[in-house]
Amino acid sequence: MNRSCDSCQHDSVITCVAVMACILEISRVVAGAGDEAAPAPLLKPAPAIEAGRLGRSVDPFIGTGGLFCLCGNNFPGATLPFGMVRLSPDTVSPFGARGTNTSGYFYSDPRILGFSHTRLAGTGATDGGNFLVLPYDSQQTKGIRRGLNTPFLHENEVAFPGYYGVSLHRLGILAELTSTCRVGIHRYTFARAQSPHLLMHVTSALGKGACRAGSVRILPETGEIEGSAEAHGTFSKRYGGLRVYFVARVNRPIRTFATWSGDAENQTVSTEIEGDDIGVDLEIDVDPTSRQVELKVGFSYVSLEGARQNLEQEAGNVNFDEALQRAVTEWEEKLGRIEVSGGSKSERTIFTTALYRAFQMPTTFSDVNGRYRGFDGQVHQADGFVYYTDLSLWDTFRTVHPLYNLIARDEQADMIKSLLKMAEQGGWLPRWPSGSGYTNSMLGTPADIMITEAYLKGIRDFDIQQAYAAMVKTAHAPVPPGSRFSGRVGIEHYLKYGYCPGDLMKKSVASTIEFSYADDAIARLAEALGKADDSRTFRERSHNYLKLWNPETRFFQPRDSHGGFQTFDPEMLTYVDFSGTMTHAYVEGSAWQWRWGIPPQATELVGLFPDPEAFVEQLDQFFSRSPSGVGITPNAYYWHGNQPDLFAPYLFNSAGRPDLTQKWVRWILANKYGTGANGLDGNDDGGTLSAWYVLSSLGLFPVAGTDRYELGTLLWNQAELKVGPHRLALQGKNEEAESLSVQTVRINDQPLDRHWIRHNEIERGGTLQFRRSTP
C-alpha cells in the first residue's frame, strides 16, 4: 500500500477504522445542511460531447472512497493517458481544510475546495494540488481565497474519461473540466447576475504539502496570467522541491484584476506579486447570453516559455468541447487496446475502469518541444521519445509494466529510456522516481526487474548495456555517503552474510527477498546478454532468501548476524505492531504475506515444504482465512492491497493444483473489487491493483522479471488484445465460473500440457482457448 517509508498519512489501519464511521456521519450532516435551498437555478452537467463507446463503461469514482486507510486514492477528474495535467476537484474533510484522499478528492468529503491541476494517481503520497482555481461571483467574496468550501452532491456530478462536471448548487455555478496532456481546460457557467470571478491560488498544495517562492504576473491586454511556484509535497520535498510553471488564458476580457498575499484583507490592484502565499483575482466580462467562461492553463516543469508553448500547441485554437472530443478519442484508442465480451455489467465496468486507471501514471514530464528537467536539476532534451516520471516501480513492476509489455510497448520503451536518463543524470537507477528527483520510497531495486522483463519480451529500443551496467553498479556495493539515492539499503550485510541480518538493520527479511528477486532478474538478463560468469554469480545470489527459511516454523524469519533466528509473530501486521518488536523484519505486511514474495522461484518455494500437498494446505489456509469483501480491515493473511502477496494465488500452479489457482483468482476478482467508491482493496498505487484485475480476468498473469505468464481463468467469453501490431484472441465460455472444474488451454488449436506460457508464444498474436472439463 506504500504506507511506510514516510509516505504514510495515517498511523494505522486500526486508527482509520475507529474514526471512519464518525467521518461518514459528519459528512452526511454537513452535506445535508448545504442542500436546503439553492439560491440560484441549478445547472447540472450535460456535456455536448459524450463518453465514447468504451468510456461509457468507466466509472471514475471507483476507488475514491471507503475507509481512508484502505482507499484506492484515485480521483474522478479530467486527464489524458499519462497526462502531465490531472485536473480534478479538491475536497474538504470535516476534520480539516483538506481532503482525506491523498489525490485530493475523497468521496465521503461533503465540500469542494476548488479545482487543482496536479496529483499522483492512487498512491499513499500527497504531492501536487498546483494552481487551485476558484470560480465565484461578487455575491460571495468573504474568505474565498482560502477555498470555495462549498457543499456538493454526488447526484450533481458527471465524470467519464476526459471529463468532470459538478453543479456547485449553493454558488449557482456549473464547473466543467477537461484537458490535453499538458493543459488543463476549465469551463464555468454562472447562473446569477452578479459579476463572475476566477481566483487562482498560485501557491496551493494538497494535504500537508506546501508551495513556496511563488510569483505571478497578470497580462490583462492578452487575458493571460503567468507564474510559477516551488512544490514541497511528500515526495518533492525529499529532493529540495519542484518548480512548476504555468501560463493561463481566459477566453473573455478581464474587466478588473487584483493580486493578494498572505492573510492581508485587502487585495492589491497590481499586475505582479511574489511570496509564499499568493494569488490573483480576475473579474471577467462575460457574454450575458451565456455567462460562460473558459480558462486554459498550460503547464511546464522547465520554464514559462515551455508552458506557453505547451498551451499554444495543444490547446491554443480549440474550445472546451473540441478539446473534450479529442480527449474522448484518445481515451477510446487506449481503452480499445483490450476489448472483452461476456461477463456481467458490473464486471465490465470494473474491467474498463481498471484499464483506464492503468493508463493514468507514469506522468509525461517533457514539454512538447522535448525539453525536461533532469535529476541533475538541469534542462535536457528528449530526442525521439517522451520523458516520463512518477514511476511507482516497487508497486507497478508486478502488474502495470507487464501489462504495458503487452499493450503499450512503445510507451514502455520510452519509460525505460527515461529511467536510463535518470541514472545518467542522477547517478543511479531510481526505485520510485517522482518529479525531478529520487524519493527513496520503499525498498529494493525494482527497476532491475521491470527493465529485464521488457527486454526478455522483445522491447529493445534502448541501450541495454547502459541499463545492465546501472543494475550491477547498485547490486555490488552501497551508494557513497550523501548520495541522493539510497540504493539497496543493507547491501553490505547482504554481500557479507548472504542475507540481511535482523540485528544490524530493519526490514531484514523484506530486503533479503527483494534483493534476491532483483538478483534473479539480473541473472536472467546477464544470460540473455551472453555474460555467463555474471549470470552464475547473480543466479547464486538469487537464492539468498533461502537462508532466512526456518524449517521449523516454515516461514522466512529474521536471522541475526551470528546465524540465530530471531523472535517474530507471523500473525501480526506491521501496521498494528506499534513497537515494531514482532514485525521489524518485514515491510507493509506480515510474515504470512512475505512468505510468497519471490514468484520466479515458485518451484523452489514449493520444495521448502515436506511435499506439494503440505504447501497447498498452507497456501489454501492463507486464502481461506482472509476476510471477504472490498475495503475490509485486513488480517495477517491474504491482503489484496499488499504488493508482496499479489502473485500468491498463482503459486498453486507450481504445486500441481491449477484448479485452486482458478478458484482463488475467481474469488479475488469477485470479492476484492467493486463498483462503489470503495471498489478497491487498498491504494491503487499507479494502477497496480487495477492492472491485476485486467491481467487476471484475461487468464494471463506475468511472472514479473521473466518472459513467463501463469495461466489462470478467463472471466470473459471473448477478449482481444493488441500486442504491438498483432492481435491476440482469447476465447472461452465460463458459465460454470464458480465450479471447481479444471480449465485447460489450447494455443492456436493445439493443446497446452502446462499451466504457463512464454511471451514468444503469444507475441505475434494468435488464439488462446480456455476450456472447462470435469475434474
N, C-alpha and C positions, 0 to 999 in steps of 0.2 A: 504493500500500500504506500510505500515511500513516506512513512511517517516517522522514520528515525533519522539520525544524522542531521539534526537541526532543521528538518523540513516539516516537523510535526506542528500542527496548530493547536492540538488539544492533548492533554496529558495522557488520556487512556480511553479505551473503548468503554469501560465501565462508567467513567465520569460522563461520557457522552450520553449513554443510555439513561443515566439518572436524571438528567436535566431536559431531555428531549421532549417528554410529554408536556412539561411546563412551557417550552418554547412554542409547541404547536397550539396549545390553548391560548397563550397570549397573542399569537399570530391571528387566530380566529377572531378574537375580541377586537384587536386593533383594526384588522381589515374590515370587519363588520361596521365599526364606528365610522369608517370613511365612506360607507356606501348608503348613507341615509338619504341624501338627495343631491343629485348632480346640479351644480349651479349653471350649467351650460348644456346645450344639446350634446348628446353622446355620439361621438364619431367613432364608429367601430372600424377596425382594419378590414378593407375589402380591396386588396391589390388588383389592379387591372391585369397584371401578369400572374398567372397561377403556377403552382408547382408543376414540374414535369411528371411524366408517367411514372417514373421510378421515385422521384422525390415525394410524390403523394404518400408513399409508404413510410416515409421518415417522420419520426416524432422527436424533434429536438429537445423536448422536455424530459425524455428518459434520462435518468442519471443525474438530474439536477437537484434532487431532494432526498428524503428519507432521514435516517439518523445521520447527523452531520459527520460523525467519525467514520461512518461506513458509506458516505455519499460518493457517487461517481465523480463529483466535482466537475461535471460538464456544464455547458452554458447553452442557451437557446438562440443566441444572436446570429448575426449575418457574417459569414466568412466564405472564402473560396478555398479549394483544396490547397493545403499548405500555405495559407494566406499569411502575409505579414500583418494584416489587419484582422482582428477578431472583434467586431463591433457588436456590443451587447449591453443590455441593461445591467446596472449595478443595483442590487437591492440593499435594504436596510434591515438589520436584525433588530428584534425587540430588545436586545440586550446591549446594543451599541450602535455606532454610527455607520458600521459597515456590514456587508453581507456575511452570512455564515459559511457560504461555499467559497473555496479558495479561488474559483474562477470569477467570483463577483456576484453571481446570481444563485440564490437558494430558493427553491420552490415554496417553502413554507414562510419565507420572509414576507411581511404584509405590505411593504412600501418600496417604492423605487427612488433611488438617489439621483440617477441620471444615466447617461449613456457614454461609456468609455470605449476605447478602441483596441486595447491590447490585453492579453491574458494568456496564461498557459492552459492547456486543454487536459482536464481530468487528473491533474497531479495533486500531491499534498503540499505543494509550494505555492506561495502567493506572490506573483510578480505581475506587473502591468497596471492597468487602470488608467492609462495615459489619456490626458486631454479630455476630461469629462465635459460633456455638452449638456446644458440645462435649458430647455425651452420654457418660457413663461411669458406672461403678459403683464402690462403695467398695473393690473389689479392686484397682483401678488408680487411684492418686492422684498418684504422683510425676511432676512435670513436666507435668501435664495442662494447666495454664493456658497453656502455650506451644503447645498444639495436640495433637490426638489422635495425629498422626504414626503412624497405623496402616495396615498393608497392606490392600489390597483387590484383588479380581479382577473383571475385566470380565464374567465369566460370572455374577457375582452382582449385576449392575446391571440395572435396568429403567428405561427412560425413554420417555415419549411426551408430546405437548403437554399441559402442565398437571401433569405428574407426574415425579418422580425417586425411585428407591429403590435402596438398596445394603445388602448384608449386610456388616457390619464383623466378619468371622469371628473375628478374634483377641479382640475385645471381647465377643462374644456379643450384639451389638446390631443390630437392623434399623432403619435410618434411612429415613424416607419424607418427601417434601416435596411440597407443593402451594401454591397461592397464589390470592389475589384480586389486583386491580390494585394495592392499596396495603398488603396484609397478607401476610406470609409465614407459612405454616402447616406445622408440623413434627409428625411422629408417630414416636415412638421406642418400640420393643418390646425389652425387656430379657430375655434368656434365663436369666441367672444369678440366684441367690437374693439376692445382695448388694443393698444399698440403691442405687437408681438416683439419679444426679445429673444436673443440667443446669448447665453452666457457660457464661456468656456473657462473651466478651472485648469489653468496651464500646468500647475504642479500637483495634480491629483494623483492618487495611488490607491491600489486595492489594499484592504485589510490593514495590517500594521506597517505596511511599507511606507515609503516617503519619496518625494521628489524634491530635489534641491536645485539651487542655482538656475532658476528658470528665467527666461527672457521672452518677451513678446513685442511685436510691432504691428500696429494696425495700418493698413493701406486703404483708406476709405474710398479713394478715387477708383480703385480696381475691385473693391469689395473683397479684399483679402486680409487675412491675418497670417503672420508667420512667427515662428518661435521655436523654442526647444526647452528641455528640462532634463535633469540627470536623475534617472530612476535608481532607487535603492530598495529593492524588494528582497524576498527570501533568498534568491539566487544572485541577483545583480549586485547586491551589497557585498557579496563574498569576494568579488574581484574589483571592488572600488567604484561601482556604479556604471550605469549605461546611459549615455546621452541619446535622446530621441528628438528628432527634428520633425516639424510639421509645417505645411502650408495649407491654409483653409480658404475656401472661396464660397461666397454666398451668391445665389442667383438673383437676388433682389437688391436694390440700392440700400445702403446703410444710411438711415436718417440721422441718428446720433450714435456716439460711441463713448466709452469710458474704460478706464483700467482701474484695478484695485489691488491692494497689497495688504496681507495680514488681516487683522481684526478691525482696521480702521472703518468707521461708519460711512464715511463719505468716499464716493468714487471720484476719480480724477479724470478730467477731460484732457487726456494726453494720448499720444499715439504709441508711446514706448514705456516699458517698465521692466524692472528686473527684481528678483528676490526669490525667497524660498516658498512663498505662499502668494501667488499672483493669479490674476485672471483678467478677462476682458468681458465687456457687456456691450452688445450691439442691439440697437433698436432698428428694426427692419421696416422698410417702406413696402408694404405688401399690396398686391392687387386686391381690391375689395371684393371682386367677384369670386376669388378662390381662397384668399387668405392662406396661401400655401408658400412655404419657404423650403428651399433645398440648400443643403450645406455639403460640400465635399472637403474631405480632409486627407491630404496626401502625406505619406509617412516616409521617413528615411532614417537610417542609423549612421549615415555618412555626413550629410550636410543639408542646408536649406535648399541649395541648388538641386540636390538629389530628390528632395521631397517635391519640389516644384516640377521637376521633370517626370517623376512618377505620376503626379496629378495630371499633368498635361497629356502624357502618352496613354494612360489607362482610362481617364475619365474626363478629359478636357472638353470633348464635344458631345457628350452623352448626357441625357437627363436621367432621373431616377428610374423610370420604367425601362429605358433602354439598357441601363446598367443591370437592372434586375433580370431582364431577359437573357443577357449574357451570362449572368451568374447561374441561372437555371440551366442553361445549355451546357455550361462547363460541368455542373454537378451531374447532369444526366450522362455525360460521357464517362465520368469516373464511376458512377453507380452502375453503368452498363457494362463494366468490365467483368461482373459476375451477375448472371440472371438466373433466378430459380423459379420453379413452378411446383405447385402442390403445397402441402403443409396448411396450417390454419392461417387466418388473417393476422392473428397475434404473432405467430412465428415469423411471418413475412415482414411485419412491422419491426420486430426485434432485429431480424437479419439486416434489413435495409438500413435501419438506423445504425447498427453496428458497423456496417460497411462505410457509412457516412462518417462516423467518428474515427475510423481508422485512417481517414484522409485529412484530418484536421491539423495534425502536428507530425513531423517537424515544421519549422517556420522558415519561409523564404526570408533571407536576410540580405540578399544583394538587390540593388536598385535595378531599374530597367536597363541602365547602361552597364550593368555588371559589377559596379563598384560596391565594396562591402568593408566593414570594419573588422579587422582580423584580431586574433588572440594576442598579437603584439601591440594592439592599440592603434596600428597604422591602417591607412586605407589601401586596399588591394583591388586588383581587377580579376574577376572570374571570367575567363575567356572560354566560351563554348559550353558553359554549364551554369546551373543555378546553385548559388551558395546557400546552404541551409544551416540552421542552428536549432536549439531546443530539441535535442535528441535524448529522450529518456531511456538510454540504452539498457540500463540494468533491468528495466521492465520490458522494453519493446523488442529486444533481441530474441525473446522467447516466442512471440506471436506476430507482431506488427511487421518487422522486417522480413521474416519468412513469407508473409502474405505479399509484400512488395516483390519478393523474388519471383512470385508467380505472376502478378497482375500490374506491377508498377516498376518494371525493370529499369527503364530509363531514369526514373526519379531515384531509385535505389542507387544507381551508379553515381548520380550527382551527389547524393548524401555521403557516399564513401569518399568521393573527391573532396567534399567539404571537410570530412574528418581528417583527411591527409593534409589539407591546408592548415587545419588547426594544429596538427602535430608539427608541421613545418614552421609555423609562425609562433607557436606557443611552447614547443619543445617536446610535447608528449601527445599520444593519442588520448583523447578525453574519455571519461566514463559517463558523465551526464553534462554535456556542454549546453550552456544557455546563454543567449545574447552573444557577447564577445569575450566570454571567459569560462574558466573552469569553475564548476560549482563544488566538486569533490563530494557530491551526494552519493550515498550508498557505497558499495564495495566491489572489489574485483576489477577486471579489465574486460568488460563485455564487448567492447569494440573488436577485440580479437575474434570473438565468436561470430559476431554479425558479419565482419568482412570475410572471414573464412568461408562461411556458408554461401555468401553471394558468389564468391569466386568458384567454389565447387559446383554451383548451379549455373555456371556459364556467364555470369556478369563479370566482364574482364576489361571494360573500358576505363581502366585506371591503372596507376603504377603499383603493381602488386609487390615488386621488390621493395619499394619505399614503405608500403604497408607492413610487409614482413619484418623489415628492419626495426620499425617502430614498435611492433609487438615484442620482439626479442629484447629490445632495449629495456622495456619495463619489466619483463619477466626475469631478467638476470640480476637485477640489483635494485636497491632502494633509490628513490629520487634524491638528489642532493638537498641538504637543508635549505629551507627558504624557497623551494620550488613552488610554483603556483599550482602544480598538480600534485596530489598526494600519492599517486602511484598505487602499487599493491602494498598497502599498509601491513607490515609484518613479514614482508618477503624475505628479509634476512633470517628470520627464525624458520620460515618455511624451507629455505635452502639448507639451513644447518641441520635441522631435526627431521626434515621430510614432512613436517606438519606445523601448524601454528600452535604453540604451547599456551594453554589456558592460564598459566601463572605469569606469563610475560606479556600478554595482550588480551584485550577484549575481542569479542566476535571470532574467537579462535576456530570453532567448528565451521561456522558460516564461511569464514575466509578460506579455510583449507579446501572446502568443497568448491567455492568459486574459483580459486586458483587452479585446482585440478581440472575443472571444467574448461577454463581458458587454455590450460596446457594441452588438453585433448585437442582443442581446435587448432592450436599452433602445430601440433604434431601432424594433423591431417593436412594442413596447408604445406608444411615442410615436405611431406611425402609427395604432394601434388607438384611441388616445385623442384623435385629431384634432390632435395637436401637430406640424404639418407641419415647422416650422423645426427643432425638436428632432430629429425623425426624420431629416432630411437631415444634420444635424451628426453624430449618432451613427452613421448609415449610413456616412459618410465615415470616421469613426474605426474602424469595424469592419473596415476593410481595412488597418489599420496593420500587421498581421502580415506583409503582403506586403513591407514594407520590409526584412525580415530574410531574404528569399528570395535565395539566391545562385544565379544561373542557371548558374554553372559547376559547382558541387558538387550543385546541386538539393536543397539542404537549407535549413531555417531555421537560420541561422548567426549567432552573436553578432557584433554590429557596434559599433564604438566611436563616441564622440560626434563624431568627425570623418568618419564615414561608411565607414571601412575595416572589412573583415571580419576577425575575429579567428580565431586557431587553434582548432580543435576536432577531435575524433575521433568520427565517427558510430558507430563500432563499440564504443564504451566506455559502460558503465553508470555512473551516478553512484555506485552502491554500492561499486564497486571502484576508483574514481578517488579514492584517499585524499587526494591533494594538491588535488583539485578543478581541476587545471590544464586538463584537456580537456573537462570537463563542467560548469564553473561556471555556465554559462548555462541549464542545464536543472534540473529538479526530478524526483527519483524516476524516472529513466529515461534513455534515450539520445536522440540526435538522430533516429535512426530512428523511435523511438516517438513523439516530439513532432512528427514530420513530418505526422501525420494528425490533429492535435489540435483542429480547429475545424470540426465537422460541418456547421453551417449554410452554410458556404462551399464545399461539396463541388465544385460545378461550377467555381468559380473555381480550386480546388486542382488539378483535372484540367487546367485550362488553363495551368498553370505548366510543364507538360511539353511536349515538342515535338509530341506528338499523344496521343490517348487510349491508343493501343497502348503507348507508352512508359510512361505512367502505370500501366497494367495490369501491364506487365512488372515494374516496380519494386514495386508493391504485392503481386503474387504472390510475388516473391522474399522480401518481408518475412515472409510466412507460411511459405513453404516452408523457410526457414532457421531457423524456430522449433523448439525441441526438443519432441518429442511426450511426452505423459504429464502426470499431475497432480503438482504439487509438485516439478517438476524444476527444478534450478538454471537460471535464465533467462540468455539472452544479450541482445545489443543489439536483437534482432528482436522479433517479436510476443511480448508477455508478457501473458497474460490477467489477471494480478494487478495490472496497472498501468493507472490510470484514463485517461490521455490517448489510449491506442490502443484503448479498448473499442469505439469505433464503426467502427474501420478496416475490418472485412470488408464493411460495408455501402457503402463507397465505390465498390466495383466497379459498383454500380447506376448511379452517376452517370457512369461511363465506358462504359456500354452493355454491361456484362458481368454481368447478374444471375445467370448460371449460376455464376460464380465467387463471388459473394456467397453463394449457396446452398451451394456446395461447402465454403467455409471456415467458414461458420456451422455446418454439419454437423460439420466436423472439430473445432471448438471444443467443441460440445455433447458429442461422443463422447470427446474426448481431454483436456479440461481440467476435467472434473467426474467424480466417482466416488462410490461408496457407502461407502468406508472413512473412517477418521478423518482421512486426508489428502485428502479428497474435494474440496477447493477449492485453487485455484492461487495462493493468497495471502490476505491479510486480507480478510474479507468486508465490512468497513467499513460496519457498519449495514445489511447486506443488499445491498450494491452488486453483488457477484458473483452472489448468489442471484437477485436481480431480473433480471440479464442473462439467466440461464438461462430464467426464466419467460417473459420477453418474446420472446426469440429462438426458443424452442420453439414459440411461438404464431405465428411469422412476422410479427410486428408489432414493429418496433423504433423507438423515438422519436428524432427529431432534436431533442435537448433544447433548450429555449428557443424552439421553434416549435410549430405545430399539425400538423406533418407526421410520418408514420411511413414508414420504409422497409419494403418487403415483402421478407421473406426466405424461409424454408422452414418449413412446418408439420410438426412432428415427430409429430403425433398423427393418428389417424383422424378424431377429432372433438374439439372443445373448445367450452365455453360460458362466456362472461364476463358478469358482472353489471355493466353500465355504468350506475351510478345505478339508476333504476327499470327500465331496459331490459336486454334480453338480446341479446348478440352471439354468433352461432353461427359457428364455423369448421369447415369440412369439407374433407376431403382424404384420399386413401389414398396412403401413401408407401412402398409395398413396395420401390420402387427407390431407397431413400434414398441409397445410395452411388453411384448413377449420376450422370452429368453432364447428364441430361435437363433441358430448360428448363421452368421452372414458370410457369404463367400463373394469373391470378387473375380470378374473376368476383365482382362485388358485386351481391347481390340478383338473381342470374342474368344480369347484364349484364357483358360483357367489359370488363376494365380494361386500357387500352392503355399503361400505365405501371407502374413498379415502386415506386410510393409512393402514399400515400393521406392525405387530410386527416382531422382528427378529426371535423369536422362530417359526414363521410360515414358514420361509424360510431357517433356519439354516441347515436342513437336506436335502436341495435340493428340487426338485420338478419342477413344471411348473407354470409360470405366463403367462396368455394370455391377451394381450391388444387388445381390440376391439373398433371399432368406430361405432356409430349409430347416426341417425339423431336426433337432439335435439327436 
